[in-house]
Amino acid sequence: MEVFENARSVRLRSHLGTYLCAADDGGGGGGEAVTHGYRRNCRGTVWAVETSGDDYVRLQGHRGLYLCATELPAALDGGCRGSAACCWVIQAGSPPSPNDGAFLWTPRREGEHLTLTGLYGRLLRARFGLTPRENAVTVDRDAAPEESSWVVEVVPESEAPPPRCRALSCDARLEAATSEPDTAFTTAFVRFYSAKVLGFLPS
């Protein structure tokens, strides 16, 4: 957690040597793609860090969207066959509540490996696809630490483009809201919309 506490922006390098990247193209504001690749210096690899309490971080991409774990099974080759043990990761708008676990990540040190644990204890993992555009980012229940480890590279402020909506932290914006959103409805809508974006539901 220490490395995140002292960093405003980071890059995350996977065990494959690729960088977690917020893709520019996607299906719309309800759910955008997250991928990984070797282009370290593209703007999508820079993530703004928001700490939440003593144990969690949120990661915000350059377009103001947050790294979000879904409950949508990822039907991929290589031992990820669309079961609940392996689900998609996307970019999504601000969480409907400060405690929405889909947006919270727990950094853990496993010997030489640093992992990011998301919803239901699943680990953030980079997977190779048949083409660079098909490189997948998932949350896996059964991934070994060495398959889901990340190296955190702190980005100097002079190199970090300010992402959108950074005037207040996510927690501050939620606390400043005058009315409580319908958390269950909003979260369900994001997951339903994201399912359409990823092609699991008919248009």
Order of alpha helices (4+ residues) and beta strands (2+ residues): alpha-beta-beta-beta-beta-beta-beta-beta-beta-beta-beta-beta-beta-beta-beta-alpha-alpha
